[in-house]
Amino acid sequence: MTEDSRNIKRGIISLGLFMITSLTLAIMYSGVSGLTQTSVQDIGGSIFMLSSEMIFTFSYGVTYVFPSALPIMRREVGEGTYSLSAYYVAVVLSFIPMAFFKSYVFFSVIYGSVYYTRGFMLYLTMGLVLGLSAIAATGYGLFLSSFFETDTMAAECAAPFDLIFLIFGGAYYNVDSIPFLKYISLFFYSNEALMYNFWINVDEIVCPENLDHPCVQNGIEVLKRGSFKTADYTFWVDCLGLLGMAVAFNIVAYFFIRKYVKRSGYY
């Protein structure tokens, strides 16, 4: 079997497992219907699972890239076949189409089960956020790949980074108490953009008269309760935040790779 055939087979298996996860989430949240007090928490949970699955899948899915490619890359860069910067840019660009493709395919199953009543525009915009989350996660994964010598070590040592990003993402901690640290979290940008996109235009949420605990009456109250912004620019700021994180991770990763190549030599 040729290398191309193995890569195609590996890609099909990866996409199949990815879709099994999507189908599992769709089944788990298929009972969510209407805009009620119960569905507020259910939808919030489904959105958090969406962003988490996207970020973890794409970040850990690229940790193998540089450890496996470094020997060939060092030789070919040393021979002048291409520059190190051109190689790195090509690697990054090669992941972008698949990031958006997988994001929309993954979201399609869950959208058809949970979100379909909100219209097709929601599908497009939430898919966009998931695609940007995947790109930012790819940058994070390439950073891990460049920082550690093997993909196994990268996966094992990523836990502290993952924990920090998760805590500052807003699901486990009130981000109002960490107004600046939340901006280093991929999960925060992704969750806020997805939550904003879903809830900002919801004007009424059913609130039973005999409900004993406080109830939220519209989408803005849901966002405020989650410590998310409600300004008109929120969605696009979060999208730019994801792109900024992607750029930052890739710049750091590039310099780690360059430092390694200069230290080890080109052959």
C-alpha positions as a Python dict, from the first residue, in 0.01 Angstrom:
ca = {
    (1, 'M'): (0, 0, 0),
    (2, 'T'): (139, 340, -99),
    (3, 'E'): (177, 630, 141),
    (4, 'D'): (-107, 819, -32),
    (5, 'S'): (-338, 519, 7),
    (6, 'R'): (-251, 491, 375),
    (7, 'N'): (-319, 861, 426),
    (8, 'I'): (-658, 834, 253),
    (9, 'K'): (-750, 529, 459),
    (10, 'R'): (-639, 702, 778),
    (11, 'G'): (-842, 1011, 687),
    (12, 'I'): (-1158, 808, 620),
    (13, 'I'): (-1125, 625, 951),
    (14, 'S'): (-1066, 954, 1134),
    (15, 'L'): (-1371, 1115, 973),
    (16, 'G'): (-1581, 808, 1056),
    (17, 'L'): (-1487, 823, 1424),
    (18, 'F'): (-1550, 1197, 1421),
    (19, 'M'): (-1900, 1141, 1285),
    (20, 'I'): (-1972, 872, 1543),
    (21, 'T'): (-1903, 1133, 1811),
    (22, 'S'): (-2134, 1378, 1632),
    (23, 'L'): (-2410, 1117, 1612),
    (24, 'T'): (-2366, 1035, 1981),
    (25, 'L'): (-2407, 1401, 2079),
    (26, 'A'): (-2709, 1433, 1849),
    (27, 'I'): (-2876, 1136, 2017),
    (28, 'M'): (-2792, 1263, 2366),
    (29, 'Y'): (-2950, 1604, 2300),
    (30, 'S'): (-3229, 1495, 2066),
    (31, 'G'): (-3486, 1545, 2342),
    (32, 'V'): (-3413, 1918, 2365),
    (33, 'S'): (-3711, 2105, 2222),
    (34, 'G'): (-3849, 2456, 2253),
    (35, 'L'): (-3712, 2744, 2454),
    (36, 'T'): (-3787, 2656, 2814),
    (37, 'Q'): (-3604, 2689, 3144),
    (38, 'T'): (-3488, 2329, 3113),
    (39, 'S'): (-3366, 2368, 2757),
    (40, 'V'): (-3152, 2669, 2855),
    (41, 'Q'): (-2914, 2441, 3043),
    (42, 'D'): (-2944, 2164, 2784),
    (43, 'I'): (-2851, 2397, 2498),
    (44, 'G'): (-2565, 2545, 2700),
    (45, 'G'): (-2433, 2195, 2761),
    (46, 'S'): (-2460, 2099, 2395),
    (47, 'I'): (-2276, 2414, 2289),
    (48, 'F'): (-1997, 2347, 2539),
    (49, 'M'): (-1967, 1990, 2411),
    (50, 'L'): (-1953, 2116, 2052),
    (51, 'S'): (-1666, 2356, 2115),
    (52, 'S'): (-1480, 2111, 2341),
    (53, 'E'): (-1500, 1827, 2091),
    (54, 'M'): (-1385, 2054, 1810),
    (55, 'I'): (-1089, 2196, 2002),
    (56, 'F'): (-965, 1869, 2149),
    (57, 'T'): (-1007, 1674, 1825),
    (58, 'F'): (-814, 1920, 1610),
    (59, 'S'): (-543, 2003, 1864),
    (60, 'Y'): (-454, 1642, 1942),
    (61, 'G'): (-499, 1544, 1579),
    (62, 'V'): (-189, 1737, 1466),
    (63, 'T'): (58, 1670, 1748),
    (64, 'Y'): (231, 1411, 1528),
    (65, 'V'): (312, 1658, 1248),
    (66, 'F'): (656, 1791, 1334),
    (67, 'P'): (813, 1495, 1520),
    (68, 'S'): (749, 1273, 1218),
    (69, 'A'): (840, 1533, 954),
    (70, 'L'): (1149, 1691, 1110),
    (71, 'P'): (1414, 1456, 959),
    (72, 'I'): (1291, 1507, 602),
    (73, 'M'): (1221, 1875, 657),
    (74, 'R'): (1571, 1939, 795),
    (75, 'R'): (1732, 1768, 496),
    (76, 'E'): (1524, 1941, 230),
    (77, 'V'): (1551, 2283, 391),
    (78, 'G'): (1927, 2229, 419),
    (79, 'E'): (1944, 2140, 49),
    (80, 'G'): (1757, 2458, -42),
    (81, 'T'): (1451, 2277, -178),
    (82, 'Y'): (1234, 2525, 10),
    (83, 'S'): (1266, 2766, 300),
    (84, 'L'): (1159, 2679, 652),
    (85, 'S'): (901, 2958, 654),
    (86, 'A'): (748, 2838, 326),
    (87, 'Y'): (729, 2484, 463),
    (88, 'Y'): (557, 2599, 780),
    (89, 'V'): (305, 2818, 598),
    (90, 'A'): (224, 2530, 363),
    (91, 'V'): (163, 2299, 660),
    (92, 'V'): (-74, 2550, 822),
    (93, 'L'): (-266, 2623, 501),
    (94, 'S'): (-309, 2252, 430),
    (95, 'F'): (-520, 2212, 745),
    (96, 'I'): (-761, 2502, 684),
    (97, 'P'): (-995, 2348, 421),
    (98, 'M'): (-1036, 2028, 624),
    (99, 'A'): (-1101, 2230, 940),
    (100, 'F'): (-1405, 2399, 787),
    (101, 'F'): (-1521, 2086, 604),
    (102, 'K'): (-1513, 1870, 917),
    (103, 'S'): (-1670, 2146, 1126),
    (104, 'Y'): (-1974, 2181, 903),
    (105, 'V'): (-2011, 1805, 853),
    (106, 'F'): (-1982, 1748, 1229),
    (107, 'F'): (-2232, 2023, 1308),
    (108, 'S'): (-2479, 1911, 1040),
    (109, 'V'): (-2580, 1601, 1236),
    (110, 'I'): (-2634, 1790, 1562),
    (111, 'Y'): (-2804, 2081, 1387),
    (112, 'G'): (-3054, 1843, 1228),
    (113, 'S'): (-3135, 1698, 1569),
    (114, 'V'): (-3130, 1999, 1801),
    (115, 'Y'): (-3098, 2339, 1633),
    (116, 'Y'): (-3295, 2302, 1309),
    (117, 'T'): (-3591, 2511, 1431),
    (118, 'R'): (-3373, 2823, 1447),
    (119, 'G'): (-3313, 2850, 1072),
    (120, 'F'): (-3036, 2793, 821),
    (121, 'M'): (-2847, 3114, 904),
    (122, 'L'): (-2775, 2974, 1251),
    (123, 'Y'): (-2623, 2669, 1084),
    (124, 'L'): (-2392, 2887, 874),
    (125, 'T'): (-2277, 3114, 1155),
    (126, 'M'): (-2232, 2844, 1419),
    (127, 'G'): (-2045, 2633, 1164),
    (128, 'L'): (-1820, 2932, 1098),
    (129, 'V'): (-1738, 2959, 1468),
    (130, 'L'): (-1664, 2588, 1490),
    (131, 'G'): (-1440, 2616, 1183),
    (132, 'L'): (-1247, 2904, 1340),
    (133, 'S'): (-1227, 2706, 1664),
    (134, 'A'): (-1078, 2416, 1468),
    (135, 'I'): (-819, 2647, 1308),
    (136, 'A'): (-722, 2792, 1647),
    (137, 'A'): (-705, 2440, 1792),
    (138, 'T'): (-482, 2333, 1503),
    (139, 'G'): (-247, 2619, 1589),
    (140, 'Y'): (-247, 2503, 1951),
    (141, 'G'): (-174, 2146, 1841),
    (142, 'L'): (113, 2259, 1617),
    (143, 'F'): (252, 2454, 1911),
    (144, 'L'): (250, 2134, 2120),
    (145, 'S'): (401, 1943, 1829),
    (146, 'S'): (687, 2192, 1800),
    (147, 'F'): (749, 2215, 2175),
    (148, 'F'): (788, 1844, 2250),
    (149, 'E'): (1011, 1591, 2078),
    (150, 'T'): (746, 1320, 2027),
    (151, 'D'): (371, 1323, 1973),
    (152, 'T'): (328, 1095, 2275),
    (153, 'M'): (507, 1343, 2499),
    (154, 'A'): (305, 1629, 2350),
    (155, 'A'): (-24, 1454, 2427),
    (156, 'E'): (82, 1362, 2780),
    (157, 'C'): (222, 1705, 2869),
    (158, 'A'): (-70, 1899, 2721),
    (159, 'A'): (-287, 1838, 3029),
    (160, 'P'): (-179, 2154, 3220),
    (161, 'F'): (-245, 2371, 2914),
    (162, 'D'): (-583, 2204, 2860),
    (163, 'L'): (-678, 2254, 3224),
    (164, 'I'): (-596, 2626, 3215),
    (165, 'F'): (-790, 2678, 2892),
    (166, 'L'): (-1091, 2485, 3027),
    (167, 'I'): (-1102, 2669, 3360),
    (168, 'F'): (-1079, 3009, 3191),
    (169, 'G'): (-1335, 2905, 2929),
    (170, 'G'): (-1632, 3001, 3145),
    (171, 'A'): (-1796, 2661, 3198),
    (172, 'Y'): (-1632, 2586, 3534),
    (173, 'Y'): (-1545, 2933, 3659),
    (174, 'N'): (-1712, 3273, 3668),
    (175, 'V'): (-1510, 3459, 3407),
    (176, 'D'): (-1611, 3796, 3556),
    (177, 'S'): (-1362, 3727, 3834),
    (178, 'I'): (-1081, 3674, 3580),
    (179, 'P'): (-1152, 3955, 3332),
    (180, 'F'): (-816, 3933, 3155),
    (181, 'L'): (-711, 3570, 3188),
    (182, 'K'): (-1021, 3449, 3007),
    (183, 'Y'): (-881, 3596, 2686),
    (184, 'I'): (-606, 3334, 2672),
    (185, 'S'): (-863, 3054, 2647),
    (186, 'L'): (-974, 2904, 2316),
    (187, 'F'): (-1281, 2770, 2493),
    (188, 'F'): (-1391, 3116, 2606),
    (189, 'Y'): (-1391, 3266, 2257),
    (190, 'S'): (-1563, 2962, 2110),
    (191, 'N'): (-1826, 2928, 2384),
    (192, 'E'): (-1909, 3297, 2393),
    (193, 'A'): (-1944, 3322, 2015),
    (194, 'L'): (-2166, 3012, 1997),
    (195, 'M'): (-2381, 3115, 2295),
    (196, 'Y'): (-2415, 3470, 2164),
    (197, 'N'): (-2509, 3346, 1821),
    (198, 'F'): (-2781, 3119, 1956),
    (199, 'W'): (-2934, 3339, 2226),
    (200, 'I'): (-2898, 3703, 2123),
    (201, 'N'): (-3216, 3710, 1913),
    (202, 'V'): (-3431, 3507, 2152),
    (203, 'D'): (-3690, 3751, 2288),
    (204, 'E'): (-3895, 3516, 2504),
    (205, 'I'): (-3830, 3201, 2706),
    (206, 'V'): (-4121, 3017, 2865),
    (207, 'C'): (-4132, 3081, 3239),
    (208, 'P'): (-4389, 2873, 3436),
    (209, 'E'): (-4575, 3061, 3708),
    (210, 'N'): (-4516, 2796, 3973),
    (211, 'L'): (-4141, 2777, 3920),
    (212, 'D'): (-3963, 2796, 4257),
    (213, 'H'): (-3621, 2911, 4137),
    (214, 'P'): (-3536, 3227, 3935),
    (215, 'C'): (-3606, 3199, 3566),
    (216, 'V'): (-3455, 3375, 3267),
    (217, 'Q'): (-3702, 3540, 3032),
    (218, 'N'): (-3494, 3607, 2719),
    (219, 'G'): (-3166, 3532, 2549),
    (220, 'I'): (-2985, 3837, 2684),
    (221, 'E'): (-3053, 3721, 3040),
    (222, 'V'): (-2910, 3380, 2952),
    (223, 'L'): (-2592, 3542, 2823),
    (224, 'K'): (-2558, 3769, 3126),
    (225, 'R'): (-2608, 3475, 3361),
    (226, 'G'): (-2318, 3302, 3186),
    (227, 'S'): (-2103, 3619, 3212),
    (228, 'F'): (-2097, 3657, 2833),
    (229, 'K'): (-2108, 3991, 2654),
    (230, 'T'): (-2423, 4107, 2475),
    (231, 'A'): (-2288, 4395, 2263),
    (232, 'D'): (-2343, 4399, 1887),
    (233, 'Y'): (-1974, 4345, 1818),
    (234, 'T'): (-1936, 4042, 2049),
    (235, 'F'): (-1966, 3773, 1782),
    (236, 'W'): (-1705, 3922, 1549),
    (237, 'V'): (-1467, 4008, 1833),
    (238, 'D'): (-1473, 3643, 1940),
    (239, 'C'): (-1413, 3531, 1581),
    (240, 'L'): (-1114, 3765, 1560),
    (241, 'G'): (-1001, 3634, 1898),
    (242, 'L'): (-994, 3278, 1764),
    (243, 'L'): (-797, 3392, 1460),
    (244, 'G'): (-560, 3586, 1684),
    (245, 'M'): (-500, 3279, 1900),
    (246, 'A'): (-431, 3075, 1587),
    (247, 'V'): (-177, 3329, 1462),
    (248, 'A'): (-9, 3356, 1803),
    (249, 'F'): (25, 2980, 1846),
    (250, 'N'): (164, 2938, 1495),
    (251, 'I'): (420, 3216, 1537),
    (252, 'V'): (547, 3060, 1860),
    (253, 'A'): (549, 2714, 1701),
    (254, 'Y'): (746, 2840, 1401),
    (255, 'F'): (1018, 2989, 1620),
    (256, 'F'): (1042, 2667, 1821),
    (257, 'I'): (1088, 2471, 1498),
    (258, 'R'): (1348, 2717, 1370),
    (259, 'K'): (1536, 2701, 1699),
    (260, 'Y'): (1534, 2322, 1688),
    (261, 'V'): (1660, 2309, 1329),
    (262, 'K'): (1942, 2557, 1397),
    (263, 'R'): (2046, 2363, 1708),
    (264, 'S'): (2034, 2019, 1545),
    (265, 'G'): (2158, 2118, 1200),
    (266, 'Y'): (2004, 2050, 864),
    (267, 'Y'): (2117, 1690, 829),
}
